[in-house]
Amino acid sequence: MSSKSFDLIVNKKINSYKKSIIVDSDKSISIRSFLIGAISQNISKIKNALESEDVLATINCLKKLGVKIKKTTSKSYVVYGKGLGSFEAKKNTKLNFGNSGTLARLLIGLLATTPNIEIYIQGDHSLNKRSMEKLINLMAEFGASFSPRKKVKFPLKITSSQMPVGINYNAGVSAQLKSAVILAGLNSFGNTTIKEKLRSRDHTEKMLLKNKQAINVKNGKEKVITVFGKNYLNAINVNIPGDPSSAAFFTALTILNKNSNLKIKNVGLNKTRVGFYQILKNQGAKIYFKNLKNINNELRGDIFVRTSKIKTISTSKAYYVNSTDEYPILFVIAALTKGISIFKGIGDLANKESNRVREMQKILKQIGIKSIFSKNDLKIYGKGMFNANNKKILVSNLGDHRICMSTFILALLTGARAKIKNFETVFTSAPSFLKIMKILGAKFEIQK
């Protein structure tokens, strides 16, 4: 799926609405489903997969590594797993991860301990700017190597370990690095132990939980994950819920838009993914989770949202791991809530698809919103809801879907005239985003 480049023009406020929508499927779970299905035994079945550019890049990479994947019906696939260490690639094979940091880190985790891998890896112009230093250092502990030496950004060449041995890892805030270590540990000799104090998203370990021979998770004050290397994995059968990160943008729009109600059906409500909703609930937002079900170890349900008057936002570093993707839209909410909002411990946002703090500061400044970033903390001096139809917003080609989506919401709520360049990058995670916006009554123009 290759989207043609286009800019998005917005110059009208959105009217009130009362709607029910279904958002795109969860990207994190979709990518993990294909990767884990590929290294499991026998045939894995994946239903309601996200068919975005990031997920299609995952499928293409796996096919290049000798994995047979067949689409059966709309959004449904079967993966013919060959087991651990089964990837095959001719020398000088090139894999392109597109825009997906998740795919890059997790697949490199698998490649690092797969025998006889010597291939070239790269991403798109945005991903190629992101440092992979932490990942490279971790995979080196398993015995993998990367060249050119000391280069920490794509493109790179990876040479897998011929004798991978499990490691001990104290996890930080990155779920992607944690998952890369889990996946590398599956095909290593001995055990890999991961200790985690702050709970980052846990889809990888949840998806593997039925394999007691391969993984054990102990939840206490400190979470301990033990991976028992060189054990087979059972086939998986996954039905993927809606993506809570995609739903966050429509939630934000509804909270701030006048006289509006929204029901978002069948959304993943994993505890490690709902920090955004908890933050807003704490500030008085009318957000309700109903019709809860647990399927494939993943909680899901419907989100009900109503227009709300909320207080200024104050978040500690503890919220960062559970709301990482939602900070750009939280900054928009803060800008349109009267008073000073404070976001602490967010320095790691500099290494996303763009430097998300700096870029959002630039965008907010264009409509007169003051903000100050110091060390790891951001202060936003919110104006409350106001008309900005005499203001212009220009977003350059950042290759950052979350910045594009957040700016669109900001323009719809303030009436600012926005031009968002290369908006097609949104399709990496949310191919239905514009269709849903039309359902809600948003007016916009596509400029090719």
C-alpha positions, -999 to 999 in steps of 0.1 A, spaced: 0 0 0 17 31 -12 -1 64 -6 4 93 -30 16 124 -13 -11 151 -5 -16 181 18 -46 187 39 -63 221 41 -87 229 70 -104 263 74 -137 256 90 -148 247 125 -166 215 131 -203 215 142 -217 195 171 -225 158 165 -239 127 181 -224 97 164 -212 61 168 -180 50 151 -155 21 147 -118 31 147 -90 13 129 -77 -19 145 -48 -18 170 -15 -13 152 7 -26 181 -13 -59 183 -15 -63 146 23 -61 140 30 -84 169 4 -109 157 22 -114 124 57 -115 139 47 -140 166 26 -161 142 57 -163 119 79 -179 146 52 -202 160 44 -237 150 17 -245 125 -9 -221 112 -19 -189 131 -51 -170 124 -54 -133 126 -88 -115 124 -95 -78 121 -59 -69 114 -51 -33 107 -44 -29 70 -22 2 73 12 9 58 31 -1 89 13 -35 91 17 -41 53 54 -34 57 55 -61 84 39 -86 60 63 -77 32 94 -81 55 82 -115 67 75 -127 31 111 -117 22 122 -139 51 105 -169 37 72 -168 57 40 -177 39 11 -154 47 -23 -156 30 -52 -132 32 -85 -151 36 -111 -124 38 -112 -87 46 -87 -80 74 -83 -118 81 -50 -137 75 -34 -170 81 3 -172 88 22 -204 81 46 -205 110 78 -224 107 90 -221 143 119 -202 160 150 -195 140 133 -203 108 138 -171 89 158 -175 57 173 -147 36 198 -146 8 229 -126 15 224 -88 8 186 -91 11 171 -56 20 143 -51 44 124 -18 46 105 -11 78 88 20 63 77 44 91 74 18 118 96 19 148 77 -10 163 84 -32 133 120 -22 132 128 -29 169 107 -61 172 119 -77 140 155 -68 147 150 -86 180 140 -117 161 167 -114 135 194 -109 161 192 -145 173 181 -162 140 211 -183 126 228 -171 94 212 -137 90 233 -111 71 210 -85 56 205 -48 51 178 -29 71 163 5 66 132 27 70 116 57 53 132 92 56 116 97 90 126 64 106 161 67 92 165 98 113 158 80 146 186 67 168 187 29 173 216 31 197 198 15 227 185 -14 205 219 -20 189 236 -22 223 210 -46 236 212 -69 205 250 -68 208 246 -85 242 230 -114 225 259 -115 201 245 -97 170 265 -71 152 257 -41 131 277 -22 104 291 3 98 304 2 133 293 31 156 266 41 132 233 42 151 208 52 124 194 33 94 204 21 69 225 -6 86 236 -42 80 227 -67 107 247 -100 112 230 -123 136 246 -141 165 258 -176 159 256 -185 196 230 -163 212 228 -165 250 201 -150 272 206 -117 290 194 -98 320 177 -65 312 163 -38 334 136 -23 313 130 15 309 100 33 294 102 17 260 79 -12 253 95 -17 219 130 -24 235 114 -47 261 96 -66 233 128 -68 212 146 -84 242 117 -109 248 117 -119 211 155 -122 209 154 -143 241 130 -168 226 157 -183 203 187 -179 227 203 -205 249 194 -203 286 171 -178 301 165 -141 295 152 -121 325 135 -87 322 127 -66 352 103 -37 349 94 -11 375 72 12 353 47 -9 334 50 -3 296 25 -18 271 25 -55 275 9 -69 243 40 -91 235 40 -110 267 2 -113 268 3 -128 233 29 -154 244 13 -163 278 -2 -196 266 34 -208 260 43 -216 296 72 -236 283 87 -204 268 77 -175 291 67 -167 327 54 -134 340 54 -125 377 35 -93 386 46 -77 418 60 -43 429 85 -51 402 73 -71 372 97 -100 362 95 -116 328 115 -148 323 120 -162 288 131 -198 285 150 -200 253 148 -226 225 113 -238 233 86 -242 206 57 -217 204 20 -227 199 1 -212 170 -20 -181 179 -55 -172 172 -60 -134 175 -90 -111 171 -77 -76 172 -96 -48 189 -98 -11 179 -67 10 186 -71 32 217 -44 56 203 -65 62 172 -96 66 193 -79 92 215 -81 119 187 -119 115 183 -122 115 221 -103 147 224 -124 163 196 -157 153 214 -146 165 248 -138 200 235 -165 204 208 -198 219 219 -229 197 225 -213 165 212 -216 128 220 -196 99 207 -196 61 210 -165 43 199 -171 6 195 -148 -23 203 -117 -5 215 -87 -22 232 -86 -11 268 -54 -28 280 -43 -11 313 -10 -2 298 -27 18 269 -53 39 287 -32 65 304 -46 92 281 -82 84 292 -72 82 329 -55 116 327 -86 132 312 -110 114 336 -90 128 365 -95 163 351 -133 159 349 -138 145 313 -170 125 308 -155 93 295 -170 59 302 -159 24 294 -188 -1 289 -195 -36 275 -161 -49 287 -148 -83 275 -115 -101 278 -105 -118 245 -70 -133 239 -58 -118 273 -67 -83 260 -95 -62 276 -118 -44 251 -150 -25 252 -169 6 240 -159 41 249 -186 67 255 -176 104 254 -195 136 260 -186 173 258 -169 181 291 -155 210 310 -121 199 322 -94 213 346 -59 220 336 -37 189 331 -8 179 354 10 147 346 39 130 363 66 109 346 46 78 357 20 85 330 45 86 302 47 49 295 9 45 293 2 75 271 33 80 250 15 82 216 -12 106 229 10 135 242 6 156 210 -32 156 213 -29 161 251 -9 193 243 -38 204 220 -63 198 249 -41 218 273 -38 247 248 -77 249 247 -81 245 285 -78 278 304 -48 278 328 -13 263 330 -9 226 322 23 208 331 37 176 315 66 160 334 91 134 323 85 137 286 120 142 273 119 109 254 94 124 230 123 139 211 131 104 196 97 97 181 88 102 144 97 138 150 108 158 181 71 159 192 76 185 220 94 210 198 71 205 168 39 209 188 54 240 204 59 255 170 23 247 160 8 261 191 29 293 188 14 299 154 -21 304 170 -7 324 199 -3 297 226 27 301 249 47 271 261 80 265 279 101 234 277 127 229 304 147 197 308 120 170 306 90 191 315 66 212 294 43 240 305 14 251 283 -4 283 290 -39 274 278 -63 301 266 -95 280 268 -117 276 237 -112 306 213 -116 316 177 -84 315 157 -99 321 122 -75 350 117 -45 326 123 -27 303 100 -10 270 108 16 254 85 29 219 93 59 209 71 67 174 60 76 158 94 66 123 86 48 122 119 12 109 119 4 120 155 15 156 148 -7 157 116 -38 143 134 -33 166 164 -30 197 142 -62 187 123 -81 185 156 -67 219 167 -78 235 134 -113 220 136 -118 233 171 -104 268 167 -112 276 130 -75 283 123 -66 280 86 -43 250 86 -21 235 58 -7 201 69 18 188 44 22 152 35 -9 142 54 -7 107 39 17 98 67 -15 93 88 -22 62 68 8 44 85 -15 40 115 -50 51 107 -62 46 71 -98 53 81 -90 86 99 -104 110 72 -134 88 65 -144 90 102 -138 127 102 -163 130 73 -188 110 94 -184 135 122 -190 164 98 -155 178 94 -149 199 64 -114 197 47 -98 199 13 -72 175 -1 -45 192 -22 -23 169 -44 
